[in-house]
């Protein structure tokens, strides 16, 4: 079986240049990526779920006040 691939080298080079310019300043890209991670973590925290989506386990601390509810990082007063 034989395949023939033809490429417009000038157009391909232009696309590579555009892609390189997009990644030249990584600060904006990294900031957006970091914000997405932070938002995902906040949503999981509010939902009381771990990174795999499983609910937090019940606290087992021996000095836990009676009637305390919530996950380990929730402010309960």
Secondary structure as GFF3:
##gff-version 3
##sequence-region A 1 77
A	DSSP	alpha_helix	9	24	.	.	.	ID=ss1
A	DSSP	alpha_helix	26	47	.	.	.	ID=ss2
###
